[in-house]
């Protein structure tokens, strides 16, 4: 079933201490080729009828993202792109 | 610049109180056609060289996701799909 995915990420100019913490932990795992890590939120919205992008954008703007420090994108995905199965 | 995106979502059988709270708030916004909301994490990993999916999968498994309650997917995205610009 198609659903709408809202990706919320901190704006590029905003520091991301959580992502920085992950990046700093990587050398201890033996990983040295990562330049940066940024951590945001992914929200899957399932509609009772047809997926409604405009409605999802309104929800994201009012409820899911803080437009002062975050950017968001809204898109429709089909079932096989949702993070249900480990790939 | 291409980067690797890791999407981490709770497994379908795990309750998501955060998503439930958003879903419960929607009628107050006048939205009544949403069946469910699930909230997860989106992590963008930028490599110094070529994006490395296997490496990203290893990082996700060890550092980003809890495999007991979460599923993750790993994929390479090009610059224009990253959540930089509001769409």
Backbone of each chain as nested JSON, in Angstrom:
{
  "chains": [
    {"id": "A", "residues": [
      {"number": 1, "name": "UNK", "atoms": {"N": [0.85, -1.198, 0.0], "CA": [0.0, 0.0, 0.0], "C": [0.888, 1.252, 0.0]}},
      {"number": 2, "name": "UNK", "atoms": {"N": [0.614, 2.184, -0.913], "CA": [1.455, 3.377, -0.945], "C": [1.252, 4.216, 0.305]}},
      {"number": 3, "name": "UNK", "atoms": {"N": [2.315, 4.833, 0.774], "CA": [2.196, 5.731, 1.91], "C": [3.074, 6.94, 1.664]}},
      {"number": 4, "name": "UNK", "atoms": {"N": [2.872, 7.965, 2.474], "CA": [3.671, 9.17, 2.318], "C": [4.795, 9.137, 3.338]}},
      {"number": 5, "name": "UNK", "atoms": {"N": [6.017, 9.401, 2.872], "CA": [7.161, 9.467, 3.77], "C": [7.603, 10.919, 3.903]}},
      {"number": 6, "name": "UNK", "atoms": {"N": [7.722, 11.363, 5.143], "CA": [8.241, 12.701, 5.432], "C": [9.638, 12.529, 6.016]}},
      {"number": 7, "name": "UNK", "atoms": {"N": [10.636, 13.098, 5.358], "CA": [12.005, 13.077, 5.88], "C": [12.307, 14.433, 6.493]}},
      {"number": 8, "name": "UNK", "atoms": {"N": [12.66, 14.438, 7.759], "CA": [12.97, 15.684, 8.456], "C": [14.441, 15.671, 8.837]}},
      {"number": 9, "name": "UNK", "atoms": {"N": [15.198, 16.644, 8.331], "CA": [16.622, 16.725, 8.671], "C": [16.924, 18.134, 9.188]}},
      {"number": 10, "name": "UNK", "atoms": {"N": [17.895, 18.225, 10.09], "CA": [18.371, 19.537, 10.512], "C": [18.901, 20.287, 9.299]}},
      {"number": 11, "name": "UNK", "atoms": {"N": [18.693, 21.608, 9.267], "CA": [19.266, 22.399, 8.185], "C": [20.786, 22.228, 8.198]}},
      {"number": 12, "name": "UNK", "atoms": {"N": [21.418, 22.333, 7.008], "CA": [22.866, 22.065, 6.934], "C": [23.698, 22.945, 7.871]}},
      {"number": 13, "name": "UNK", "atoms": {"N": [23.221, 24.169, 8.139], "CA": [24.043, 25.063, 8.968], "C": [23.85, 24.829, 10.464]}},
      {"number": 14, "name": "UNK", "atoms": {"N": [22.919, 23.921, 10.835], "CA": [22.682, 23.642, 12.251], "C": [23.563, 22.473, 12.686]}},
      {"number": 15, "name": "UNK", "atoms": {"N": [24.272, 22.628, 13.809], "CA": [25.115, 21.556, 14.328], "C": [24.264, 20.351, 14.718]}},
      {"number": 16, "name": "UNK", "atoms": {"N": [24.794, 19.145, 14.484], "CA": [24.08, 17.918, 14.808], "C": [24.931, 17.088, 15.775]}},
      {"number": 17, "name": "UNK", "atoms": {"N": [24.814, 17.335, 17.08], "CA": [25.683, 16.649, 18.05], "C": [25.476, 15.138, 18.06]}},
      {"number": 18, "name": "UNK", "atoms": {"N": [24.257, 14.689, 17.762], "CA": [23.963, 13.253, 17.765], "C": [24.726, 12.562, 16.622]}},
      {"number": 19, "name": "UNK", "atoms": {"N": [24.667, 13.181, 15.426], "CA": [25.401, 12.646, 14.292], "C": [26.904, 12.712, 14.528]}},
      {"number": 20, "name": "UNK", "atoms": {"N": [27.332, 13.803, 15.161], "CA": [28.755, 13.963, 15.471], "C": [29.232, 12.859, 16.403]}},
      {"number": 21, "name": "UNK", "atoms": {"N": [28.388, 12.502, 17.375], "CA": [28.745, 11.437, 18.32], "C": [28.933, 10.113, 17.591]}},
      {"number": 22, "name": "UNK", "atoms": {"N": [28.039, 9.834, 16.635], "CA": [28.177, 8.598, 15.855], "C": [29.458, 8.647, 15.024]}},
      {"number": 23, "name": "UNK", "atoms": {"N": [29.699, 9.782, 14.366], "CA": [30.904, 9.92, 13.539], "C": [32.161, 9.714, 14.377]}},
      {"number": 24, "name": "UNK", "atoms": {"N": [32.148, 10.256, 15.61], "CA": [33.325, 10.112, 16.473], "C": [33.537, 8.683, 16.957]}},
      {"number": 25, "name": "UNK", "atoms": {"N": [32.454, 7.893, 16.975], "CA": [32.573, 6.51, 17.435], "C": [33.075, 5.581, 16.34]}},
      {"number": 26, "name": "UNK", "atoms": {"N": [33.017, 6.024, 15.081], "CA": [33.331, 5.123, 13.968], "C": [34.777, 4.619, 13.944]}},
      {"number": 27, "name": "UNK", "atoms": {"N": [35.776, 5.474, 14.229], "CA": [37.151, 4.949, 14.203], "C": [37.337, 3.76, 15.141]}},
      {"number": 28, "name": "UNK", "atoms": {"N": [36.604, 3.734, 16.268], "CA": [36.709, 2.598, 17.186], "C": [36.167, 1.318, 16.559]}},
      {"number": 29, "name": "UNK", "atoms": {"N": [35.296, 1.457, 15.543], "CA": [34.798, 0.288, 14.81], "C": [35.72, -0.066, 13.643]}},
      {"number": 30, "name": "UNK", "atoms": {"N": [36.78, 0.692, 13.473], "CA": [37.68, 0.453, 12.357], "C": [37.241, 1.121, 11.067]}},
      {"number": 31, "name": "UNK", "atoms": {"N": [36.313, 2.086, 11.169], "CA": [35.822, 2.785, 9.985], "C": [36.464, 4.165, 9.926]}},
      {"number": 32, "name": "UNK", "atoms": {"N": [37.189, 4.431, 8.847], "CA": [37.901, 5.715, 8.8], "C": [37.559, 6.527, 7.555]}},
      {"number": 33, "name": "UNK", "atoms": {"N": [36.636, 6.02, 6.715], "CA": [36.352, 6.722, 5.462], "C": [34.996, 7.426, 5.475]}},
      {"number": 34, "name": "UNK", "atoms": {"N": [34.517, 7.801, 6.662], "CA": [33.256, 8.529, 6.741], "C": [33.547, 9.995, 7.035]}},
      {"number": 35, "name": "UNK", "atoms": {"N": [32.989, 10.87, 6.209], "CA": [33.243, 12.3, 6.361], "C": [32.271, 12.927, 7.353]}},
      {"number": 36, "name": "UNK", "atoms": {"N": [30.99, 12.561, 7.277], "CA": [30.036, 13.13, 8.223], "C": [28.807, 12.249, 8.353]}},
      {"number": 37, "name": "UNK", "atoms": {"N": [28.148, 12.373, 9.495], "CA": [26.912, 11.65, 9.766], "C": [25.889, 12.672, 10.253]}},
      {"number": 38, "name": "UNK", "atoms": {"N": [24.699, 12.654, 9.651], "CA": [23.614, 13.541, 10.106], "C": [22.415, 12.664, 10.422]}},
      {"number": 39, "name": "UNK", "atoms": {"N": [21.782, 12.933, 11.554], "CA": [20.66, 12.105, 11.982], "C": [19.376, 12.927, 12.006]}},
      {"number": 40, "name": "UNK", "atoms": {"N": [18.359, 12.415, 11.321], "CA": [17.066, 13.09, 11.285], "C": [15.952, 12.095, 11.557]}},
      {"number": 41, "name": "UNK", "atoms": {"N": [14.747, 12.474, 11.183], "CA": [13.604, 11.602, 11.421], "C": [12.955, 11.215, 10.097]}},
      {"number": 42, "name": "UNK", "atoms": {"N": [12.388, 10.014, 10.079], "CA": [11.63, 9.544, 8.936], "C": [10.25, 9.185, 9.448]}},
      {"number": 43, "name": "UNK", "atoms": {"N": [9.224, 9.788, 8.888], "CA": [7.864, 9.542, 9.352], "C": [7.056, 8.948, 8.211]}},
      {"number": 44, "name": "UNK", "atoms": {"N": [6.423, 7.804, 8.454], "CA": [5.575, 7.168, 7.45], "C": [4.118, 7.423, 7.802]}},
      {"number": 45, "name": "UNK", "atoms": {"N": [3.395, 8.038, 6.886], "CA": [1.986, 8.337, 7.106], "C": [1.151, 7.485, 6.161]}},
      {"number": 46, "name": "UNK", "atoms": {"N": [0.248, 6.713, 6.733], "CA": [-0.619, 5.878, 5.916], "C": [-2.01, 6.506, 5.903]}},
      {"number": 47, "name": "UNK", "atoms": {"N": [-2.525, 6.753, 4.707], "CA": [-3.858, 7.346, 4.582], "C": [-4.901, 6.247, 4.404]}},
      {"number": 48, "name": "UNK", "atoms": {"N": [-6.116, 6.559, 4.801], "CA": [-7.18, 5.571, 4.614], "C": [-7.514, 5.433, 3.133]}},
      {"number": 49, "name": "UNK", "atoms": {"N": [-7.386, 6.525, 2.374], "CA": [-7.654, 6.456, 0.942], "C": [-6.375, 6.673, 0.151]}},
      {"number": 50, "name": "UNK", "atoms": {"N": [-6.45, 7.521, -0.859], "CA": [-5.29, 7.851, -1.666], "C": [-4.292, 8.667, -0.841]}},
      {"number": 51, "name": "UNK", "atoms": {"N": [-2.975, 8.42, -0.991], "CA": [-2.001, 9.254, -0.3], "C": [-2.112, 10.709, -0.77]}},
      {"number": 52, "name": "UNK", "atoms": {"N": [-2.101, 11.619, 0.179], "CA": [-2.371, 13.029, -0.106], "C": [-1.14, 13.855, 0.267]}},
      {"number": 53, "name": "UNK", "atoms": {"N": [-0.362, 14.244, -0.757], "CA": [0.904, 14.946, -0.505], "C": [0.706, 16.299, 0.15]}},
      {"number": 54, "name": "UNK", "atoms": {"N": [-0.311, 17.038, -0.297], "CA": [-0.533, 18.371, 0.265], "C": [-0.91, 18.277, 1.738]}},
      {"number": 55, "name": "UNK", "atoms": {"N": [-1.765, 17.304, 2.049], "CA": [-2.171, 17.078, 3.425], "C": [-0.951, 16.695, 4.28]}},
      {"number": 56, "name": "UNK", "atoms": {"N": [-0.11, 15.824, 3.72], "CA": [1.093, 15.388, 4.448], "C": [2.039, 16.557, 4.694]}},
      {"number": 57, "name": "UNK", "atoms": {"N": [2.133, 17.442, 3.701], "CA": [3.011, 18.61, 3.845], "C": [2.504, 19.517, 4.967]}},
      {"number": 58, "name": "UNK", "atoms": {"N": [1.182, 19.646, 5.053], "CA": [0.577, 20.468, 6.105], "C": [0.86, 19.849, 7.481]}},
      {"number": 59, "name": "UNK", "atoms": {"N": [0.71, 18.516, 7.576], "CA": [0.972, 17.829, 8.847], "C": [2.437, 18.012, 9.244]}},
      {"number": 60, "name": "UNK", "atoms": {"N": [3.329, 17.865, 8.262], "CA": [4.762, 17.991, 8.55], "C": [5.082, 19.388, 9.052]}},
      {"number": 61, "name": "UNK", "atoms": {"N": [4.497, 20.376, 8.401], "CA": [4.793, 21.763, 8.747], "C": [4.279, 22.109, 10.139]}},
      {"number": 62, "name": "UNK", "atoms": {"N": [3.104, 21.603, 10.492], "CA": [2.493, 21.986, 11.761], "C": [2.915, 21.094, 12.923]}},
      {"number": 63, "name": "UNK", "atoms": {"N": [3.228, 19.824, 12.625], "CA": [3.332, 18.86, 13.711], "C": [4.683, 18.134, 13.76]}},
      {"number": 64, "name": "UNK", "atoms": {"N": [5.314, 17.946, 12.617], "CA": [6.464, 17.036, 12.594], "C": [7.814, 17.739, 12.552]}},
      {"number": 65, "name": "UNK", "atoms": {"N": [7.871, 18.91, 11.934], "CA": [9.158, 19.583, 11.772], "C": [9.132, 20.948, 12.452]}},
      {"number": 66, "name": "UNK", "atoms": {"N": [10.302, 21.382, 12.871], "CA": [10.473, 22.738, 13.379], "C": [11.121, 23.551, 12.258]}},
      {"number": 67, "name": "UNK", "atoms": {"N": [10.348, 24.355, 11.543], "CA": [10.876, 25.013, 10.342], "C": [12.005, 25.999, 10.615]}},
      {"number": 68, "name": "UNK", "atoms": {"N": [12.219, 26.357, 11.872], "CA": [13.333, 27.256, 12.188], "C": [14.671, 26.532, 12.01]}},
      {"number": 69, "name": "UNK", "atoms": {"N": [14.733, 25.269, 12.406], "CA": [16.02, 24.561, 12.36], "C": [15.994, 23.331, 11.459]}},
      {"number": 70, "name": "UNK", "atoms": {"N": [14.821, 22.967, 10.922], "CA": [14.737, 21.729, 10.149], "C": [14.138, 21.952, 8.756]}},
      {"number": 71, "name": "UNK", "atoms": {"N": [14.593, 21.149, 7.815], "CA": [13.982, 21.072, 6.485], "C": [13.261, 19.738, 6.383]}},
      {"number": 72, "name": "UNK", "atoms": {"N": [12.206, 19.712, 5.558], "CA": [11.583, 18.408, 5.344], "C": [11.237, 18.204, 3.882]}},
      {"number": 73, "name": "UNK", "atoms": {"N": [11.19, 16.954, 3.475], "CA": [10.717, 16.594, 2.144], "C": [9.576, 15.59, 2.305]}},
      {"number": 74, "name": "UNK", "atoms": {"N": [8.681, 15.614, 1.336], "CA": [7.485, 14.78, 1.382], "C": [7.415, 14.01, 0.07]}},
      {"number": 75, "name": "UNK", "atoms": {"N": [7.192, 12.695, 0.136], "CA": [7.092, 11.93, -1.113], "C": [6.253, 10.682, -0.879]}},
      {"number": 76, "name": "UNK", "atoms": {"N": [5.694, 10.178, -1.968], "CA": [4.911, 8.949, -1.903], "C": [5.846, 7.788, -2.19]}},
      {"number": 77, "name": "UNK", "atoms": {"N": [5.78, 6.754, -1.373], "CA": [6.579, 5.553, -1.663], "C": [5.646, 4.358, -1.78]}},
      {"number": 78, "name": "UNK", "atoms": {"N": [6.079, 3.375, -2.572], "CA": [5.318, 2.134, -2.669], "C": [5.775, 1.19, -1.577]}},
      {"number": 79, "name": "UNK", "atoms": {"N": [5.034, 0.132, -1.364], "CA": [5.264, -0.757, -0.22], "C": [6.692, -1.28, -0.169]}},
      {"number": 80, "name": "UNK", "atoms": {"N": [7.281, -1.614, -1.323], "CA": [8.584, -2.277, -1.284], "C": [9.725, -1.334, -0.925]}},
      {"number": 81, "name": "UNK", "atoms": {"N": [9.473, -0.015, -0.91], "CA": [10.549, 0.885, -0.492], "C": [10.492, 1.188, 1.006]}},
      {"number": 82, "name": "UNK", "atoms": {"N": [9.411, 0.809, 1.665], "CA": [9.323, 1.083, 3.096], "C": [10.285, 0.185, 3.85]}},
      {"number": 83, "name": "UNK", "atoms": {"N": [10.734, 0.666, 4.987], "CA": [11.786, -0.038, 5.727], "C": [11.217, -1.22, 6.498]}},
      {"number": 84, "name": "UNK", "atoms": {"N": [10.556, -2.102, 5.809], "CA": [10.003, -3.258, 6.486], "C": [10.976, -4.422, 6.473]}},
      {"number": 85, "name": "UNK", "atoms": {"N": [11.592, -4.642, 5.339], "CA": [12.531, -5.75, 5.215], "C": [13.949, -5.217, 5.222]}},
      {"number": 86, "name": "UNK", "atoms": {"N": [14.8, -5.907, 5.936], "CA": [16.205, -5.51, 5.98], "C": [16.824, -5.775, 4.625]}},
      {"number": 87, "name": "UNK", "atoms": {"N": [17.518, -4.79, 4.056], "CA": [18.109, -4.978, 2.733], "C": [19.628, -4.95, 2.804]}}
    ]},
    {"id": "B", "residues": [
      {"number": 1, "name": "UNK", "atoms": {"N": [26.731, 15.439, -4.144], "CA": [27.601, 14.296, -3.78], "C": [26.75, 13.138, -3.271]}},
      {"number": 2, "name": "UNK", "atoms": {"N": [26.959, 11.935, -3.807], "CA": [26.139, 10.813, -3.339], "C": [26.456, 10.481, -1.89]}},
      {"number": 3, "name": "UNK", "atoms": {"N": [25.427, 10.094, -1.158], "CA": [25.652, 9.649, 0.207], "C": [24.777, 8.448, 0.482]}},
      {"number": 4, "name": "UNK", "atoms": {"N": [25.05, 7.776, 1.577], "CA": [24.266, 6.606, 1.938], "C": [23.223, 7.021, 2.969]}},
      {"number": 5, "name": "UNK", "atoms": {"N": [21.98, 6.628, 2.727], "CA": [20.913, 6.901, 3.671], "C": [20.506, 5.594, 4.352]}},
      {"number": 6, "name": "UNK", "atoms": {"N": [20.489, 5.627, 5.684], "CA": [20.02, 4.489, 6.465], "C": [18.671, 4.876, 7.062]}},
      {"number": 7, "name": "UNK", "atoms": {"N": [17.633, 4.122, 6.723], "CA": [16.31, 4.345, 7.306], "C": [16.075, 3.302, 8.379]}},
      {"number": 8, "name": "UNK", "atoms": {"N": [15.828, 3.753, 9.588], "CA": [15.588, 2.839, 10.709], "C": [14.15, 3.016, 11.177]}},
      {"number": 9, "name": "UNK", "atoms": {"N": [13.371, 1.939, 11.113], "CA": [11.978, 1.993, 11.576], "C": [11.738, 0.866, 12.579]}},
      {"number": 10, "name": "UNK", "atoms": {"N": [10.844, 1.109, 13.534], "CA": [10.429, 0.04, 14.435], "C": [9.821, -1.085, 13.62]}},
      {"number": 11, "name": "UNK", "atoms": {"N": [10.034, -2.339, 14.029], "CA": [9.388, -3.451, 13.348], "C": [7.875, -3.268, 13.418]}},
      {"number": 12, "name": "UNK", "atoms": {"N": [7.154, -3.761, 12.41], "CA": [5.698, -3.518, 12.358], "C": [4.957, -3.996, 13.606]}},
      {"number": 13, "name": "UNK", "atoms": {"N": [5.468, -5.063, 14.26], "CA": [4.739, -5.595, 15.404], "C": [5.049, -4.844, 16.698]}},
      {"number": 14, "name": "UNK", "atoms": {"N": [5.981, -3.881, 16.653], "CA": [6.323, -3.112, 17.853], "C": [5.464, -1.848, 17.916]}},
      {"number": 15, "name": "UNK", "atoms": {"N": [4.853, -1.596, 19.055], "CA": [4.041, -0.396, 19.222], "C": [4.899, 0.859, 19.091]}},
      {"number": 16, "name": "UNK", "atoms": {"N": [4.335, 1.909, 18.491], "CA": [5.055, 3.161, 18.296], "C": [4.262, 4.29, 18.968]}},
      {"number": 17, "name": "UNK", "atoms": {"N": [4.499, 4.515, 20.27], "CA": [3.699, 5.517, 20.999], "C": [3.873, 6.927, 20.443]}},
      {"number": 18, "name": "UNK", "atoms": {"N": [5.074, 7.225, 19.92], "CA": [5.331, 8.56, 19.388], "C": [4.469, 8.812, 18.14]}},
      {"number": 19, "name": "UNK", "atoms": {"N": [4.45, 7.814, 17.25], "CA": [3.612, 7.934, 16.061], "C": [2.141, 7.976, 16.436]}},
      {"number": 20, "name": "UNK", "atoms": {"N": [1.783, 7.171, 17.437], "CA": [0.395, 7.151, 17.895], "C": [-0.029, 8.53, 18.412]}},
      {"number": 21, "name": "UNK", "atoms": {"N": [0.881, 9.19, 19.117], "CA": [0.572, 10.52, 19.652], "C": [0.315, 11.504, 18.519]}},
      {"number": 22, "name": "UNK", "atoms": {"N": [1.123, 11.421, 17.46], "CA": [0.9, 12.304, 16.309], "C": [-0.439, 11.978, 15.652]}},
      {"number": 23, "name": "UNK", "atoms": {"N": [-0.706, 10.677, 15.459], "CA": [-1.967, 10.269, 14.831], "C": [-3.16, 10.771, 15.647]}},
      {"number": 24, "name": "UNK", "atoms": {"N": [-3.045, 10.717, 16.984], "CA": [-4.143, 11.162, 17.833], "C": [-4.345, 12.676, 17.784]}},
      {"number": 25, "name": "UNK", "atoms": {"N": [-3.289, 13.414, 17.453], "CA": [-3.386, 14.875, 17.399], "C": [-3.993, 15.361, 16.094]}},
      {"number": 26, "name": "UNK", "atoms": {"N": [-4.021, 14.501, 15.061], "CA": [-4.439, 14.951, 13.73], "C": [-5.892, 15.43, 13.649]}},
      {"number": 27, "name": "UNK", "atoms": {"N": [-6.849, 14.748, 14.305], "CA": [-8.222, 15.238, 14.212], "C": [-8.363, 16.691, 14.682]}},
      {"number": 28, "name": "UNK", "atoms": {"N": [-7.535, 17.1, 15.652], "CA": [-7.577, 18.488, 16.114], "C": [-7.111, 19.463, 15.04]}},
      {"number": 29, "name": "UNK", "atoms": {"N": [-6.323, 18.941, 14.082], "CA": [-5.901, 19.777, 12.94], "C": [-6.915, 19.701, 11.805]}},
      {"number": 30, "name": "UNK", "atoms": {"N": [-7.974, 18.94, 12.007], "CA": [-8.964, 18.786, 10.947], "C": [-8.623, 17.698, 9.95]}},
      {"number": 31, "name": "UNK", "atoms": {"N": [-7.664, 16.829, 10.3], "CA": [-7.266, 15.746, 9.395], "C": [-7.9, 14.445, 9.882]}},
      {"number": 32, "name": "UNK", "atoms": {"N": [-8.701, 13.825, 9.037], "CA": [-9.395, 12.617, 9.492], "C": [-9.143, 11.415, 8.588]}},
      {"number": 33, "name": "UNK", "atoms": {"N": [-8.294, 11.577, 7.561], "CA": [-8.102, 10.47, 6.619], "C": [-6.738, 9.795, 6.768]}},
      {"number": 34, "name": "UNK", "atoms": {"N": [-6.16, 9.869, 7.961], "CA": [-4.881, 9.202, 8.194], "C": [-5.111, 7.933, 9.007]}},
      {"number": 35, "name": "UNK", "atoms": {"N": [-4.622, 6.817, 8.497], "CA": [-4.84, 5.535, 9.172], "C": [-3.776, 5.28, 10.238]}},
      {"number": 36, "name": "UNK", "atoms": {"N": [-2.506, 5.592, 9.924], "CA": [-1.475, 5.375, 10.935], "C": [-0.26, 6.242, 10.65]}},
      {"number": 37, "name": "UNK", "atoms": {"N": [0.486, 6.519, 11.706], "CA": [1.732, 7.278, 11.603], "C": [2.805, 6.483, 12.334]}},
      {"number": 38, "name": "UNK", "atoms": {"N": [3.944, 6.259, 11.661], "CA": [5.07, 5.573, 12.316], "C": [6.285, 6.498, 12.217]}},
      {"number": 39, "name": "UNK", "atoms": {"N": [7.008, 6.631, 13.312], "CA": [8.141, 7.548, 13.332], "C": [9.434, 6.772, 13.544]}},
      {"number": 40, "name": "UNK", "atoms": {"N": [10.386, 6.998, 12.649], "CA": [11.68, 6.34, 12.753], "C": [12.799, 7.34, 12.555]}},
      {"number": 41, "name": "UNK", "atoms": {"N": [13.977, 6.835, 12.262], "CA": [15.125, 7.717, 12.081], "C": [15.663, 7.597, 10.659]}},
      {"number": 42, "name": "UNK", "atoms": {"N": [16.208, 8.709, 10.16], "CA": [16.875, 8.724, 8.869], "C": [18.289, 9.226, 9.108]}},
      {"number": 43, "name": "UNK", "atoms": {"N": [19.274, 8.436, 8.723], "CA": [20.661, 8.812, 8.963], "C": [21.366, 8.955, 7.616]}},
      {"number": 44, "name": "UNK", "atoms": {"N": [21.991, 10.105, 7.395], "CA": [22.745, 10.331, 6.165], "C": [24.233, 10.201, 6.465]}},
      {"number": 45, "name": "UNK", "atoms": {"N": [24.883, 9.278, 5.765], "CA": [26.316, 9.051, 5.958], "C": [27.067, 9.491, 4.716]}},
      {"number": 46, "name": "UNK", "atoms": {"N": [27.997, 10.413, 4.91], "CA": [28.79, 10.88, 3.781], "C": [30.184, 10.273, 3.878]}},
      {"number": 47, "name": "UNK", "atoms": {"N": [30.589, 9.608, 2.802], "CA": [31.904, 8.99, 2.794], "C": [32.923, 9.932, 2.16]}},
      {"number": 48, "name": "UNK", "atoms": {"N": [34.187, 9.76, 2.535], "CA": [35.219, 10.602, 1.936], "C": [35.439, 10.211, 0.472]}},
      {"number": 49, "name": "UNK", "atoms": {"N": [35.261, 8.911, 0.157], "CA": [35.403, 8.475, -1.228], "C": [34.067, 8.014, -1.786]}},
      {"number": 50, "name": "UNK", "atoms": {"N": [34.084, 6.849, -2.414], "CA": [32.857, 6.269, -2.95], "C": [31.939, 5.818, -1.816]}},
      {"number": 51, "name": "UNK", "atoms": {"N": [30.621, 6.018, -1.953], "CA": [29.721, 5.501, -0.93], "C": [29.817, 3.975, -0.856]}},
      {"number": 52, "name": "UNK", "atoms": {"N": [29.879, 3.464, 0.352], "CA": [30.146, 2.04, 0.566], "C": [28.96, 1.419, 1.302]}},
      {"number": 53, "name": "UNK", "atoms": {"N": [28.107, 0.714, 0.557], "CA": [26.878, 0.163, 1.146], "C": [27.145, -0.878, 2.225]}},
      {"number": 54, "name": "UNK", "atoms": {"N": [28.139, -1.741, 1.981], "CA": [28.415, -2.79, 2.967], "C": [28.914, -2.184, 4.271]}},
      {"number": 55, "name": "UNK", "atoms": {"N": [29.757, -1.181, 4.136], "CA": [30.278, -0.491, 5.3], "C": [29.127, 0.184, 6.06]}},
      {"number": 56, "name": "UNK", "atoms": {"N": [28.227, 0.826, 5.306], "CA": [27.086, 1.509, 5.926], "C": [26.18, 0.513, 6.643]}},
      {"number": 57, "name": "UNK", "atoms": {"N": [26.016, -0.672, 6.043], "CA": [25.17, -1.691, 6.657], "C": [25.777, -2.149, 7.988]}},
      {"number": 58, "name": "UNK", "atoms": {"N": [27.107, -2.264, 7.999], "CA": [27.804, -2.655, 9.222], "C": [27.637, -1.592, 10.312]}},
      {"number": 59, "name": "UNK", "atoms": {"N": [27.755, -0.321, 9.918], "CA": [27.592, 0.781, 10.874], "C": [26.175, 0.776, 11.433]}},
      {"number": 60, "name": "UNK", "atoms": {"N": [25.198, 0.596, 10.539], "CA": [23.8, 0.595, 10.97], "C": [23.539, -0.527, 11.957]}},
      {"number": 61, "name": "UNK", "atoms": {"N": [24.078, -1.694, 11.652], "CA": [23.829, -2.865, 12.488], "C": [24.458, -2.706, 13.866]}},
      {"number": 62, "name": "UNK", "atoms": {"N": [25.657, -2.129, 13.92], "CA": [26.373, -2.041, 15.194], "C": [26.035, -0.803, 15.991]}},
      {"number": 63, "name": "UNK", "atoms": {"N": [25.68, 0.291, 15.291], "CA": [25.649, 1.588, 15.972], "C": [24.303, 2.303, 15.869]}},
      {"number": 64, "name": "UNK", "atoms": {"N": [23.577, 2.084, 14.788], "CA": [22.412, 2.941, 14.539], "C": [21.078, 2.285, 14.85]}},
      {"number": 65, "name": "UNK", "atoms": {"N": [20.982, 0.986, 14.69], "CA": [19.69, 0.32, 14.884], "C": [19.797, -0.719, 15.986]}},
      {"number": 66, "name": "UNK", "atoms": {"N": [18.665, -0.966, 16.641], "CA": [18.562, -2.053, 17.601], "C": [17.836, -3.2, 16.899]}},
      {"number": 67, "name": "UNK", "atoms": {"N": [18.583, -4.23, 16.455], "CA": [17.964, -5.258, 15.608], "C": [16.859, -6.055, 16.305]}},
      {"number": 68, "name": "UNK", "atoms": {"N": [16.752, -5.939, 17.623], "CA": [15.686, -6.651, 18.327], "C": [14.319, -6.022, 18.016]}},
      {"number": 69, "name": "UNK", "atoms": {"N": [14.296, -4.696, 17.942], "CA": [12.998, -4.027, 17.749], "C": [12.931, -3.199, 16.474]}},
      {"number": 70, "name": "UNK", "atoms": {"N": [14.046, -3.068, 15.745], "CA": [14.049, -2.182, 14.579], "C": [14.534, -2.899, 13.314]}},
      {"number": 71, "name": "UNK", "atoms": {"N": [13.987, -2.472, 12.176], "CA": [14.49, -2.88, 10.868], "C": [15.185, -1.683, 10.244]}},
      {"number": 72, "name": "UNK", "atoms": {"N": [16.165, -1.965, 9.377], "CA": [16.755, -0.833, 8.66], "C": [16.977, -1.174, 7.202]}},
      {"number": 73, "name": "UNK", "atoms": {"N": [16.98, -0.138, 6.379], "CA": [17.348, -0.296, 4.977], "C": [18.481, 0.684, 4.677]}},
      {"number": 74, "name": "UNK", "atoms": {"N": [19.289, 0.319, 3.712], "CA": [20.471, 1.093, 3.364], "C": [20.425, 1.339, 1.869]}},
      {"number": 75, "name": "UNK", "atoms": {"N": [20.637, 2.592, 1.44], "CA": [20.633, 2.86, 0.003], "C": [21.461, 4.092, -0.288]}},
      {"number": 76, "name": "UNK", "atoms": {"N": [21.914, 4.179, -1.536], "CA": [22.687, 5.339, -1.97], "C": [21.716, 6.343, -2.583]}},
      {"number": 77, "name": "UNK", "atoms": {"N": [21.834, 7.605, -2.195], "CA": [21.008, 8.636, -2.826], "C": [21.922, 9.695, -3.422]}},
      {"number": 78, "name": "UNK", "atoms": {"N": [21.422, 10.343, -4.477], "CA": [22.161, 11.45, -5.066], "C": [21.77, 12.737, -4.346]}},
      {"number": 79, "name": "UNK", "atoms": {"N": [22.507, 13.776, -4.577], "CA": [22.353, 15.021, -3.821], "C": [20.924, 15.558, -3.853]}},
      {"number": 80, "name": "UNK", "atoms": {"N": [20.25, 15.448, -5.0], "CA": [18.947, 16.101, -5.103], "C": [17.845, 15.369, -4.341]}},
      {"number": 81, "name": "UNK", "atoms": {"N": [18.118, 14.125, -3.865], "CA": [17.08, 13.462, -3.075], "C": [17.254, 13.728, -1.58]}},
      {"number": 82, "name": "UNK", "atoms": {"N": [18.385, 14.297, -1.173], "CA": [18.588, 14.56, 0.247], "C": [17.667, 15.686, 0.694]}},
      {"number": 83, "name": "UNK", "atoms": {"N": [17.312, 15.647, 1.977], "CA": [16.305, 16.566, 2.5], "C": [16.902, 17.949, 2.736]}},
      {"number": 84, "name": "UNK", "atoms": {"N": [17.478, 18.516, 1.722], "CA": [18.037, 19.856, 1.894], "C": [17.025, 20.925, 1.554]}},
      {"number": 85, "name": "UNK", "atoms": {"N": [16.302, 20.736, 0.468], "CA": [15.323, 21.728, 0.032], "C": [13.915, 21.237, 0.347]}},
      {"number": 86, "name": "UNK", "atoms": {"N": [13.111, 22.129, 0.831], "CA": [11.719, 21.793, 1.13], "C": [10.984, 21.562, -0.18]}},
      {"number": 87, "name": "UNK", "atoms": {"N": [10.299, 20.439, -0.293], "CA": [9.603, 20.164, -1.558], "C": [8.099, 20.167, -1.374]}}
    ]}
  ]
}
